[in-house]
Amino acid sequence: MEYNTLGSTDLRVSRLCLGCMTFGEPDRGRHAWTLPEDSSRPIIQRALAGGINFFDTANSYSDGSSEEIVGRALRDFARRDEVVVATKVYHQTGDLAEGLSRPQILRSIDDSLRRLGMDYVDLLQIHRWDYNTPIEETLEALDDVVKAGKARYIGASSMHASQFARALALQTQHGWARFVTMQDHYNLIYREEEREMLPLCAQEGIAVIPWSPLARGRLTRPWGETTARLVSDEFGKTLYSTTEDNDAQIAERLADVAEETGATRAQVALAWLLSKAGVAAPIIGTSREEQLDELLNAVDITLQPEQIAKLETLYLPHPVVGFK
């Protein structure tokens, strides 16, 4: 495993982050395909053994049970100072309403810490932009969370670049804790972030930790091949259903480069992301240990310039999706 510094922070993170939406009690929340605790723990343990020290969850994943499972596993398998733990706030969880008002943020972080069994998280991220709360209220509450020692740093997830720029400017103006990461939707078949968000992050020294780096499994197998999760993933359909013709062409190029390099499609898709300046740690999800082992090997693959060009040249503009 390779490691780098997470943006402007003092956190050293693995080049791959383990996304923990897969871990959660199937009868809680909206995803019946999640893994219960006894199936989740071996994967988390294997990730640690493979050098991953960066774990990303959210208060809303499986109605909080993802945080519970991850917290117990990390307490059993690692020291707290060996891991970097990120969670999120915004979506409805239990009786906590959706949003980023001051009361919602302050309660959410306390609930997350209780479920995780931790005194602090390394990174608290706003999951989406809240159009119903003044952004100043949100940013000041996040600053108070950092001052209270409940989160070491704060980050953001998918939003318009203009919104992110405005938030960063307000944080600087008021001396509030600044966002240090952007968790955005970015992969080989969705590259709209390259237009504005990635240049903004580079200018501001923000680390990029892309979600869905494998397009929710679409870049891991022959195009058109389905799985139970793919069929039931309604959110995933909103991300890619209107661009399938162009995406299929890129997926064919991906298969060609994978054959050239002797790697798998998933490994090449991750290696492409890891070659991008500013990308600190793509967030990978996996439901099997053998899948995880495959993805871990992606950090050892270096693509040649002509291979990167082959993967990129067919891309056409896509509708902006993944957030409002």
C-alpha positions as CSV (number, residue, x, y, z in Angstrom):
1,M,0.0,0.0,0.0
2,E,1.1,3.6,-0.7
3,Y,0.3,6.6,1.5
4,N,0.0,10.3,1.1
5,T,-0.9,13.4,3.1
6,L,-4.6,14.2,3.0
7,G,-4.5,17.7,1.5
8,S,-3.4,20.4,3.9
9,T,-3.9,18.2,7.0
10,D,-1.5,16.2,9.1
11,L,-3.3,12.9,8.2
12,R,-1.4,10.2,6.4
13,V,-3.9,8.1,4.5
14,S,-3.7,5.0,2.3
15,R,-4.1,5.7,-1.4
16,L,-7.4,3.7,-1.3
17,C,-10.2,4.4,1.2
18,L,-12.6,1.7,2.2
19,G,-16.1,2.9,1.7
20,C,-18.4,1.4,4.3
21,M,-21.9,1.8,2.8
22,T,-21.7,-2.0,2.1
23,F,-21.6,-2.7,5.8
24,G,-24.9,-2.5,7.6
25,E,-27.8,-4.5,8.9
26,P,-30.0,-5.4,5.8
27,D,-33.2,-4.8,7.7
28,R,-32.2,-1.2,8.6
29,G,-32.2,1.6,6.1
30,R,-32.9,1.4,2.4
31,H,-30.3,-1.1,1.1
32,A,-31.3,-4.8,1.5
33,W,-28.0,-5.8,-0.2
34,T,-25.7,-4.6,2.7
35,L,-23.6,-7.1,4.7
36,P,-24.5,-7.8,8.3
37,E,-21.9,-7.6,11.0
38,D,-20.6,-11.1,10.9
39,S,-19.9,-10.8,7.1
40,S,-18.5,-7.2,7.4
41,R,-15.9,-7.8,10.0
42,P,-13.6,-10.1,7.9
43,I,-13.5,-7.6,5.1
44,I,-12.6,-4.7,7.4
45,Q,-9.9,-6.9,9.0
46,R,-8.5,-7.8,5.6
47,A,-8.5,-4.1,4.6
48,L,-6.4,-3.3,7.6
49,A,-4.0,-6.2,6.9
50,G,-3.7,-4.9,3.3
51,G,-2.6,-1.5,4.5
52,I,-5.8,0.5,4.3
53,N,-6.1,2.9,7.2
54,F,-8.8,5.2,5.8
55,F,-12.5,4.3,6.4
56,D,-15.5,6.3,5.1
57,T,-19.0,5.9,6.5
58,A,-22.0,8.1,7.1
59,N,-24.6,8.6,9.8
60,S,-27.4,7.6,7.3
61,Y,-25.8,4.3,6.0
62,S,-28.2,1.5,7.0
63,D,-29.8,3.9,9.5
64,G,-26.6,4.2,11.6
65,S,-25.7,0.5,11.7
66,S,-22.7,1.0,9.3
67,E,-21.1,3.3,11.9
68,E,-21.9,0.7,14.7
69,I,-20.3,-2.2,12.7
70,V,-17.3,-0.2,11.6
71,G,-16.7,1.2,15.1
72,R,-16.7,-2.1,16.8
73,A,-14.5,-3.7,14.1
74,L,-11.9,-0.9,14.3
75,R,-11.8,-1.1,18.1
76,D,-11.2,-4.8,17.9
77,F,-8.7,-4.9,15.0
78,A,-6.7,-1.6,15.3
79,R,-5.5,1.2,17.6
80,R,-7.5,4.4,17.2
81,D,-4.3,6.3,16.2
82,E,-3.7,3.9,13.4
83,V,-6.8,4.7,11.5
84,V,-8.4,7.7,9.8
85,V,-12.2,7.6,10.2
86,A,-14.6,9.8,8.2
87,T,-18.3,10.1,8.5
88,K,-21.0,12.4,7.2
89,V,-24.1,14.5,8.1
90,Y,-27.1,15.6,6.1
91,H,-29.4,12.7,5.3
92,Q,-32.3,11.7,7.6
93,T,-31.2,9.1,10.2
94,G,-33.8,7.7,12.6
95,D,-35.7,10.6,14.0
96,L,-33.1,13.1,13.0
97,A,-34.4,15.1,10.0
98,E,-32.5,15.8,6.8
99,G,-30.5,19.0,6.8
100,L,-27.5,20.9,8.0
101,S,-28.9,23.3,10.6
102,R,-26.9,23.9,13.8
103,P,-29.1,21.6,15.9
104,Q,-28.9,18.8,13.3
105,I,-25.2,19.0,13.0
106,L,-24.5,19.1,16.8
107,R,-26.8,16.2,17.4
108,S,-25.6,14.2,14.4
109,I,-22.0,14.3,15.5
110,D,-22.8,13.2,19.0
111,D,-24.9,10.3,17.6
112,S,-22.2,9.3,15.2
113,L,-19.5,9.3,18.0
114,R,-21.8,7.1,20.2
115,R,-22.4,4.6,17.4
116,L,-18.7,4.5,16.4
117,G,-17.7,4.3,20.1
118,M,-15.1,7.0,19.5
119,D,-14.2,10.4,21.1
120,Y,-13.7,12.0,17.7
121,V,-13.7,11.4,14.0
122,D,-10.8,12.5,11.8
123,L,-13.1,13.9,9.1
124,L,-16.7,15.1,9.3
125,Q,-18.2,15.7,5.9
126,I,-21.4,17.4,4.8
127,H,-23.1,14.8,2.6
128,R,-24.9,17.3,0.4
129,W,-25.7,21.1,0.2
130,D,-28.7,22.2,2.3
131,Y,-30.8,24.7,0.4
132,N,-33.0,25.3,3.4
133,T,-30.4,26.4,5.9
134,P,-28.1,29.5,5.6
135,I,-24.7,28.3,4.7
136,E,-23.2,30.6,7.4
137,E,-25.2,28.7,10.0
138,T,-23.8,25.3,8.7
139,L,-20.2,26.5,8.6
140,E,-20.2,28.1,12.0
141,A,-21.7,24.9,13.5
142,L,-19.0,22.8,11.8
143,D,-16.4,25.1,13.2
144,D,-17.8,24.6,16.7
145,V,-17.6,20.8,16.2
146,V,-13.9,21.1,15.4
147,K,-13.3,23.5,18.3
148,A,-15.0,21.0,20.6
149,G,-12.5,18.3,19.5
150,K,-15.3,16.1,18.1
151,A,-13.9,16.2,14.5
152,R,-10.3,17.0,13.6
153,Y,-11.2,18.2,10.1
154,I,-14.2,18.9,8.0
155,G,-14.9,18.0,4.4
156,A,-17.7,18.3,1.8
157,S,-19.3,16.1,-0.8
158,S,-21.0,16.6,-4.2
159,M,-22.1,20.1,-4.9
160,H,-21.7,22.8,-7.5
161,A,-18.2,24.3,-7.7
162,S,-19.7,27.7,-7.2
163,Q,-21.2,26.6,-3.9
164,F,-18.0,25.1,-2.7
165,A,-16.1,28.3,-3.6
166,R,-18.6,30.4,-1.7
167,A,-18.3,28.2,1.4
168,L,-14.5,28.3,1.3
169,A,-14.5,32.1,1.0
170,L,-16.9,32.4,4.0
171,Q,-14.7,30.1,6.1
172,T,-11.6,32.2,5.3
173,Q,-13.5,35.5,5.9
174,H,-14.8,34.4,9.4
175,G,-11.8,32.4,10.4
176,W,-13.8,29.2,10.6
177,A,-12.4,25.7,10.1
178,R,-12.0,25.2,6.3
179,F,-13.1,22.2,4.3
180,V,-10.0,20.1,3.6
181,T,-11.6,17.4,1.3
182,M,-14.0,17.1,-1.5
183,Q,-15.8,13.7,-1.9
184,D,-17.2,14.0,-5.4
185,H,-18.6,11.7,-8.1
186,Y,-15.6,11.0,-10.5
187,N,-14.7,8.0,-12.6
188,L,-13.7,7.0,-16.1
189,I,-17.3,7.4,-17.4
190,Y,-18.2,10.5,-15.4
191,R,-15.6,13.2,-15.7
192,E,-17.7,16.4,-15.4
193,E,-15.8,17.3,-12.2
194,E,-12.7,18.0,-14.4
195,R,-14.4,21.2,-15.7
196,E,-14.7,23.3,-12.5
197,M,-14.5,21.3,-9.3
198,L,-11.0,19.7,-9.7
199,P,-9.3,23.0,-10.8
200,L,-10.9,24.7,-7.7
201,C,-9.7,21.9,-5.4
202,A,-6.2,22.2,-6.9
203,Q,-6.2,26.0,-6.4
204,E,-7.4,25.7,-2.8
205,G,-5.2,22.7,-1.8
206,I,-8.3,20.5,-1.2
207,A,-7.8,16.7,-1.3
208,V,-10.1,14.8,-3.7
209,I,-11.6,11.5,-2.5
210,P,-13.9,10.3,-5.3
211,W,-17.0,8.2,-4.6
212,S,-18.1,5.6,-7.1
213,P,-14.7,5.2,-8.7
214,L,-15.8,2.1,-10.4
215,A,-19.2,3.5,-11.5
216,R,-21.1,1.3,-9.0
217,G,-19.6,-1.9,-10.5
218,R,-20.1,-1.0,-14.1
219,L,-16.3,-0.7,-14.7
220,T,-15.6,-4.1,-13.1
221,R,-17.2,-6.5,-15.5
222,P,-18.2,-6.8,-19.2
223,W,-20.6,-4.1,-20.2
224,G,-24.3,-5.1,-19.7
225,E,-23.6,-7.9,-17.3
226,T,-25.8,-7.4,-14.2
227,T,-25.7,-8.2,-10.6
228,A,-28.5,-8.2,-7.9
229,R,-27.2,-4.9,-6.6
230,L,-27.0,-3.4,-10.0
231,V,-30.6,-4.3,-10.7
232,S,-31.9,-2.9,-7.4
233,D,-29.7,0.2,-7.3
234,E,-32.2,2.9,-8.2
235,F,-29.7,5.7,-7.4
236,G,-27.1,4.2,-9.7
237,K,-29.6,4.2,-12.5
238,T,-30.1,7.9,-12.2
239,L,-26.3,8.4,-12.6
240,Y,-25.7,6.4,-15.8
241,S,-28.9,5.5,-17.5
242,T,-28.9,8.4,-20.0
243,T,-25.2,7.9,-21.2
244,E,-25.0,4.2,-21.8
245,D,-23.9,4.3,-25.4
246,N,-20.8,6.5,-24.7
247,D,-20.1,4.7,-21.5
248,A,-20.2,1.3,-23.2
249,Q,-17.5,2.5,-25.7
250,I,-15.3,3.7,-22.9
251,A,-15.8,0.4,-21.1
252,E,-14.6,-1.4,-24.2
253,R,-11.4,0.6,-24.3
254,L,-11.0,-0.2,-20.6
255,A,-11.2,-3.9,-21.4
256,D,-8.5,-3.4,-24.1
257,V,-6.1,-1.7,-21.7
258,A,-6.7,-4.2,-19.0
259,E,-5.8,-7.0,-21.5
260,E,-2.6,-5.0,-22.5
261,T,-1.5,-4.6,-18.9
262,G,-2.5,-8.0,-17.6
263,A,-4.7,-6.4,-15.0
264,T,-8.4,-6.4,-14.4
265,R,-10.9,-3.8,-15.5
266,A,-11.3,-2.6,-11.9
267,Q,-7.6,-2.3,-11.4
268,V,-7.1,-0.2,-14.5
269,A,-10.1,2.0,-13.7
270,L,-8.6,2.7,-10.3
271,A,-5.1,3.2,-11.6
272,W,-6.4,5.8,-14.0
273,L,-8.0,7.7,-11.1
274,L,-4.8,7.4,-9.0
275,S,-2.9,9.0,-11.9
276,K,-4.9,12.2,-11.6
277,A,-3.3,15.1,-9.7
278,G,-5.1,16.0,-6.5
279,V,-6.8,12.6,-6.1
280,A,-5.8,11.5,-2.7
281,A,-7.8,8.2,-2.2
282,P,-10.6,6.9,-4.3
283,I,-13.3,5.4,-2.1
284,I,-13.7,1.7,-2.9
285,G,-16.6,-0.6,-1.9
286,T,-16.5,-4.3,-1.7
287,S,-18.6,-7.2,-0.5
288,R,-16.0,-10.0,-0.7
289,E,-12.4,-10.4,0.4
290,E,-11.3,-11.6,-3.0
291,Q,-12.7,-8.4,-4.5
292,L,-10.8,-6.4,-2.0
293,D,-7.5,-8.2,-2.7
294,E,-8.0,-7.4,-6.4
295,L,-8.5,-3.7,-5.7
296,L,-5.6,-3.4,-3.4
297,N,-3.3,-4.4,-6.3
298,A,-4.4,-1.4,-8.3
299,V,-1.9,0.9,-6.5
300,D,0.9,-1.1,-8.1
301,I,-0.2,-0.4,-11.7
302,T,1.3,2.6,-13.6
303,L,-0.5,3.4,-16.9
304,Q,1.5,4.7,-19.8
305,P,0.5,8.1,-21.4
306,E,-0.8,6.4,-24.5
307,Q,-3.0,4.1,-22.4
308,I,-4.4,7.0,-20.5
309,A,-5.2,8.7,-23.8
310,K,-6.8,5.6,-25.1
311,L,-9.1,5.5,-22.1
312,E,-10.0,9.2,-22.3
313,T,-10.4,10.2,-25.9
314,L,-13.9,8.9,-26.5
315,Y,-15.5,10.7,-23.5
316,L,-18.4,13.0,-24.4
317,P,-20.0,15.6,-22.1
318,H,-22.5,14.1,-19.6
319,P,-25.4,15.7,-17.7
320,V,-24.4,16.7,-14.2
321,V,-25.8,14.1,-11.8
322,G,-25.3,12.9,-8.3
323,F,-26.6,16.0,-6.5
324,K,-29.2,18.8,-6.8
